[in-house]
Amino acid sequence: MIQDEIGVSTQILQWRCIESRMESKRLLYGRFAISPFRKGQANTVGIAMRRALLNEIEGASITSAEIKKVRHEYSTIIGVQESIHDILINLKEIILKSDSYEPQKAYISIYGPKKVTAQDIKVPPSIRVIDNTQYITTLNEAISLDIELNIEKDRGYRIENLQKYRDSIFPIDAVFMPIRNVNYSVHSFGMNEKIKEILFLEIWTDGSLTPKEALYEASRNLIDLFIPLMNSEKKEVDSVLEKNNESNTPCLSLQVLSPDMEEMTKNTAFKHIFIDQLELPARAYNCLKRIDVHTIADLSNYSENDLVKIKNFGRKSVEQVLEALKKRFSIDLSKK
C-alpha cells in the first residue's frame, strides 16, 4: 500500500522526501509525498504548487555582455575560434546562483592560447557558478579576451533584441527559472467516507537550489500571496463596522480577525518568510544575514535603534528596511 510505504499520518498534514538524486551538476531531482488530504484537496494544492514552482521562484542569469571593439554579433575576432554570436549563446547556458537583488558585474580576462570555460569567470562574493566546466570559447593564438558580464536576479525569462546593442554591449536572452520541470500525481487510500489523498510532487532543478529548497520557497511565495488578503479582510471589516456605528443601524455578523489570530499569523507565517522577500540592497541584506536575521519574524524582534547599532548598517539602510516592511507586510518597527 502507498500509505504504508511512506508512513502516512491520518491526522496531521505532513510531507516527506522519498527520493533525491543528483543527475548532474546542472540537474537535481527530488520526489516528495504530502498527505493526508481530504478528497479533492490534493489536486488543488498540486496545481498551485506546480505553478508557484515554475513561475514564482527567482534565479540569476547573465543579461548582457560587453566586448570591447566589437561592432556586430556576427563579428569574429582573429585568434578566437567562435563568433561573437556563438560566445553569447554559450554565456546564456551558464547557471548562476545570486544572493543579491541588485545587478552584479563579473569579468572574463584571459590570455591565450586557452580553452575558456565558466571557471575563468571572476564573480563577486554574492555570485556562485554552478557548473565550472561550461564551455565558452577557445583562444587559438596568443591574444587577450576581455568580457564584462552583467548578472541580474529575476523571475521567468527575458527575450532581448540583439539588434539594439550599443557601445559593444550585447543583450542576452535571460532564463531566470531555476526549475526545469515539475510533475504531480494524486493517489487515494482508505474506504467509503474515510478516503484520503496523497500528493506526489516531482521537482527537477538546474542545480542553483535543491528540490527541497525549491519546495520551501514556493510554499513561502504562496503564503506571501495570501497574507495581504488577510490584512485587507481585517481593514474591510473595520471599515464596515465603523460605517454601521456611525449610522446606528444593526450590522451583519462578521468574522473579525481577533488579536490572537493576528499574533498567530505573525508568529507562524512570518517565521517562514525570509528577508529575501524584502528585496533589500546588498549592503542591508548582508548586514542582516551577518547577525543571523533570516526571516521577517527575526527582523521584527529588532527596533529602529537596534538596527542603527549594527556595524556598517547606516541610517539609509534602516530606512530601506522600514520602507520594505511597511510596503510589503504592513509592519512598523518600534523606535526603541
Wavefront OBJ file of the C-alpha trace (Angstrom):
o trace
v 0.000 0.000 0.000
v 1.196 3.522 -0.838
v 0.385 4.897 2.618
v 2.411 2.132 4.242
v 5.456 2.845 2.044
v 5.713 6.481 3.107
v 4.417 6.242 6.657
v 1.300 8.423 6.307
v -0.230 10.077 9.345
v -4.021 10.171 9.119
v -4.315 13.174 11.430
v -1.806 15.928 10.535
v -0.712 17.081 7.081
v 2.907 16.059 6.608
v 5.451 15.905 3.815
v 8.389 13.631 3.224
v 11.186 13.399 0.646
v 11.013 9.843 -0.668
v 13.657 10.138 -3.404
v 16.541 12.520 -4.079
v 19.402 12.304 -6.549
v 21.940 14.382 -8.468
v 21.731 13.509 -12.145
v 24.442 16.086 -12.901
v 25.697 19.428 -11.558
v 23.029 21.045 -13.711
v 20.141 18.733 -12.850
v 18.901 17.766 -9.366
v 15.823 15.622 -8.768
v 13.540 15.235 -5.773
v 10.271 13.374 -5.188
v 8.029 14.345 -2.285
v 4.865 12.937 -0.740
v 2.394 15.224 1.064
v -0.573 13.767 2.953
v -3.234 13.201 4.132
v -5.658 15.404 2.158
v -9.409 15.214 2.019
v -10.839 14.219 -1.344
v -10.157 16.944 -3.928
v -7.663 18.917 -1.828
v -4.529 17.236 -3.178
v -5.305 18.286 -6.748
v -5.921 21.888 -5.638
v -2.585 22.038 -3.824
v -0.785 20.225 -6.654
v -1.895 22.781 -9.254
v -0.940 25.731 -7.026
v 2.459 24.266 -6.119
v 3.327 23.450 -9.729
v 2.529 26.978 -10.895
v 4.389 28.521 -7.950
v 7.448 26.363 -8.622
v 7.572 27.214 -12.328
v 6.620 30.898 -12.160
v 7.389 32.352 -8.721
v 10.924 31.188 -7.877
v 13.749 33.586 -8.667
v 17.011 32.772 -10.357
v 20.112 34.543 -11.664
v 21.219 34.911 -15.255
v 23.651 36.827 -17.449
v 21.653 39.587 -19.156
v 24.345 41.305 -21.221
v 27.995 41.065 -22.239
v 30.339 43.911 -23.111
v 33.086 43.007 -25.582
v 35.307 45.944 -26.462
v 35.873 46.946 -30.109
v 33.248 44.519 -31.413
v 30.676 46.078 -33.703
v 28.276 43.238 -34.515
v 27.058 39.967 -33.024
v 28.260 38.039 -36.090
v 31.709 39.585 -35.951
v 34.760 37.393 -35.450
v 37.939 38.064 -33.518
v 41.206 36.890 -35.019
v 42.524 34.028 -32.899
v 39.120 33.280 -31.304
v 37.516 30.067 -32.529
v 33.848 31.067 -32.074
v 31.984 34.052 -33.481
v 30.549 36.627 -31.070
v 27.097 35.107 -31.633
v 28.294 31.653 -30.550
v 30.036 33.094 -27.478
v 26.787 34.824 -26.444
v 24.867 31.553 -26.858
v 27.398 29.759 -24.627
v 27.195 32.516 -21.996
v 23.420 32.079 -21.912
v 23.899 28.442 -20.824
v 25.909 29.333 -17.700
v 23.984 28.595 -14.477
v 24.457 31.009 -11.588
v 23.244 31.458 -8.032
v 22.957 35.007 -6.673
v 22.422 36.223 -3.111
v 21.936 39.825 -4.236
v 18.866 41.535 -5.678
v 20.989 44.243 -7.280
v 22.707 43.794 -10.681
v 26.237 42.439 -10.333
v 29.298 42.569 -12.578
v 31.524 39.630 -13.499
v 34.581 39.549 -15.732
v 36.468 37.294 -18.129
v 40.051 38.382 -18.716
v 42.060 35.631 -20.443
v 45.275 35.421 -22.449
v 45.603 32.615 -24.990
v 46.080 30.125 -26.282
v 43.487 28.623 -23.924
v 40.118 26.886 -23.696
v 37.804 29.291 -21.865
v 35.161 27.853 -19.518
v 32.902 29.167 -16.751
v 35.761 28.556 -14.325
v 37.526 31.572 -15.859
v 34.729 33.973 -14.865
v 35.673 36.255 -11.972
v 32.480 36.711 -9.967
v 31.719 38.833 -6.854
v 31.213 37.087 -3.469
v 27.415 37.162 -3.857
v 27.531 35.107 -7.080
v 28.347 31.408 -7.470
v 28.888 29.500 -10.732
v 27.129 26.123 -10.565
v 28.992 24.272 -13.340
v 32.561 25.490 -13.857
v 33.034 23.202 -16.864
v 30.542 25.060 -19.065
v 32.332 25.866 -22.340
v 32.535 29.478 -23.581
v 35.161 29.693 -26.345
v 38.727 28.795 -27.361
v 41.640 31.159 -27.961
v 43.862 29.617 -30.622
v 46.561 32.283 -30.556
v 48.484 34.426 -28.070
v 45.785 37.098 -27.768
v 43.734 38.509 -24.905
v 39.978 38.349 -24.497
v 38.154 40.699 -22.110
v 34.412 40.446 -21.473
v 32.344 42.265 -18.847
v 29.148 40.450 -17.829
v 26.008 41.878 -16.236
v 24.185 39.468 -13.899
v 20.645 40.014 -12.614
v 18.170 38.170 -10.419
v 14.548 37.906 -11.532
v 11.665 35.549 -12.334
v 10.639 33.908 -15.611
v 12.596 34.788 -18.728
v 13.526 37.886 -20.715
v 13.822 37.975 -24.519
v 16.249 40.603 -25.807
v 16.638 42.150 -29.243
v 20.274 41.776 -30.303
v 19.792 44.468 -32.929
v 19.565 47.022 -30.124
v 23.139 46.530 -28.944
v 25.063 49.695 -28.054
v 28.661 50.589 -27.244
v 29.851 46.989 -27.653
v 27.217 45.821 -25.107
v 25.227 42.825 -26.361
v 21.954 41.857 -24.592
v 21.469 38.140 -23.873
v 18.182 36.243 -23.605
v 17.956 35.525 -19.878
v 16.293 32.467 -18.347
v 15.778 33.146 -14.627
v 13.781 29.955 -13.980
v 15.809 27.530 -11.814
v 13.080 24.878 -12.060
v 13.492 22.627 -15.073
v 10.280 20.617 -14.675
v 7.530 19.748 -12.181
v 5.140 16.793 -12.193
v 2.472 15.908 -9.675
v 0.109 12.989 -9.175
v -2.681 12.186 -6.717
v -3.347 8.780 -5.152
v -6.277 7.800 -2.914
v -6.390 5.388 0.003
v -8.998 4.367 2.567
v -12.614 3.367 2.061
v -16.044 4.989 1.828
v -16.214 8.274 3.756
v -12.676 7.833 5.101
v -10.993 8.203 1.715
v -7.830 10.292 1.916
v -5.412 11.510 -0.764
v -1.637 11.641 -1.141
v 0.028 14.258 -3.339
v 3.293 13.258 -5.036
v 5.496 16.088 -6.333
v 8.472 15.559 -8.644
v 10.849 18.526 -8.980
v 13.859 18.969 -11.269
v 16.133 21.992 -10.678
v 19.157 23.415 -12.530
v 21.469 22.919 -9.539
v 21.308 26.501 -8.257
v 18.991 25.256 -5.500
v 17.878 21.828 -4.326
v 14.363 20.477 -4.935
v 13.738 20.730 -1.176
v 14.749 24.419 -1.172
v 12.512 24.967 -4.186
v 9.575 23.376 -2.350
v 10.152 25.641 0.677
v 10.430 28.781 -1.465
v 7.318 28.002 -3.499
v 5.386 27.430 -0.264
v 6.616 30.759 1.153
v 5.623 32.564 -2.024
v 2.108 31.144 -1.826
v 1.877 32.268 1.815
v 3.051 35.753 0.785
v 0.222 35.965 -1.730
v -2.460 35.308 0.889
v -1.172 37.354 3.848
v -2.201 40.682 2.222
v -5.688 39.218 1.696
v -5.943 38.513 5.423
v -4.877 42.068 6.216
v -7.261 43.572 3.665
v -10.114 41.492 5.114
v -9.495 42.981 8.562
v -9.372 46.533 7.147
v -12.598 45.953 5.217
v -14.347 44.592 8.314
v -13.150 47.565 10.396
v -14.442 49.930 7.708
v -17.877 48.246 7.644
v -18.135 48.285 11.436
v -17.188 51.958 11.540
v -19.849 52.889 8.966
v -22.506 50.899 10.800
v -21.605 52.549 14.106
v -21.933 55.970 12.506
v -25.379 55.182 11.093
v -26.558 53.400 14.280
v -28.008 50.548 12.209
v -27.700 46.845 13.015
v -24.729 45.277 11.286
v -24.313 41.801 9.892
v -22.453 39.223 11.940
v -18.926 39.245 10.503
v -15.935 37.137 11.443
v -13.322 39.670 12.588
v -9.703 38.665 12.912
v -9.026 38.538 16.636
v -5.800 39.782 18.234
v -4.942 36.144 18.857
v -5.313 35.392 15.143
v -3.079 38.338 14.233
v -0.475 37.196 16.740
v -0.612 33.669 15.375
v -0.088 34.985 11.836
v 2.977 36.917 12.975
v 4.438 34.032 14.965
v 3.869 31.320 12.363
v 3.668 32.717 8.836
v 6.414 35.303 9.353
v 8.757 32.564 10.624
v 8.601 31.039 7.150
v 9.013 34.254 5.154
v 12.672 35.036 4.558
v 14.070 38.563 4.314
v 14.825 37.840 0.641
v 11.191 38.838 0.041
v 12.012 42.409 1.093
v 14.322 42.758 -1.950
v 16.799 44.847 0.022
v 20.026 46.284 -1.406
v 23.035 44.027 -0.994
v 24.560 46.041 1.884
v 21.453 45.940 4.088
v 20.743 42.297 3.214
v 24.280 41.122 4.024
v 24.388 43.046 7.329
v 21.154 41.396 8.477
v 22.399 37.963 7.466
v 25.599 38.561 9.420
v 23.649 38.968 12.680
v 21.518 35.870 11.925
v 18.381 37.723 10.841
v 16.935 35.336 8.258
v 13.153 35.730 8.484
v 10.611 38.520 8.930
v 9.950 37.148 12.417
v 13.662 37.538 13.258
v 13.635 41.117 11.975
v 10.516 42.055 13.966
v 12.493 41.411 17.174
v 14.637 44.473 16.401
v 13.773 48.146 16.896
v 14.951 51.092 14.785
v 17.604 51.876 17.379
v 18.809 48.261 17.321
v 19.248 48.399 13.550
v 21.215 51.648 13.711
v 23.712 49.997 16.057
v 24.510 47.227 13.542
v 28.046 47.611 12.214
v 28.202 49.167 8.719
v 24.397 49.362 8.534
v 23.752 53.120 8.497
v 20.622 55.258 8.606
v 19.937 54.808 4.877
v 19.849 51.029 5.258
v 17.477 51.371 8.229
v 15.120 53.492 6.137
v 15.229 50.939 3.330
v 14.297 48.136 5.746
v 11.467 50.150 7.312
v 10.060 51.099 3.922
v 10.185 47.497 2.656
v 8.494 46.130 5.804
v 5.750 48.743 5.598
v 5.162 48.324 1.878
v 5.181 44.517 1.678
v 3.882 43.375 5.084
v 2.363 46.486 6.748
v 4.848 46.134 9.644
v 6.172 49.081 11.660
v 9.185 48.519 13.906
v 9.233 50.260 17.257
v 11.601 53.209 17.775
v 13.234 51.624 20.835
l 1 2 3 4 5 6 7 8 9 10 11 12 13 14 15 16 17 18 19 20 21 22 23 24 25 26 27 28 29 30 31 32 33 34 35 36 37 38 39 40 41 42 43 44 45 46 47 48 49 50 51 52 53 54 55 56 57 58 59 60 61 62 63 64 65 66 67 68 69 70 71 72 73 74 75 76 77 78 79 80 81 82 83 84 85 86 87 88 89 90 91 92 93 94 95 96 97 98 99 100 101 102 103 104 105 106 107 108 109 110 111 112 113 114 115 116 117 118 119 120 121 122 123 124 125 126 127 128 129 130 131 132 133 134 135 136 137 138 139 140 141 142 143 144 145 146 147 148 149 150 151 152 153 154 155 156 157 158 159 160 161 162 163 164 165 166 167 168 169 170 171 172 173 174 175 176 177 178 179 180 181 182 183 184 185 186 187 188 189 190 191 192 193 194 195 196 197 198 199 200 201 202 203 204 205 206 207 208 209 210 211 212 213 214 215 216 217 218 219 220 221 222 223 224 225 226 227 228 229 230 231 232 233 234 235 236 237 238 239 240 241 242 243 244 245 246 247 248 249 250 251 252 253 254 255 256 257 258 259 260 261 262 263 264 265 266 267 268 269 270 271 272 273 274 275 276 277 278 279 280 281 282 283 284 285 286 287 288 289 290 291 292 293 294 295 296 297 298 299 300 301 302 303 304 305 306 307 308 309 310 311 312 313 314 315 316 317 318 319 320 321 322 323 324 325 326 327 328 329 330 331 332 333 334 335 336
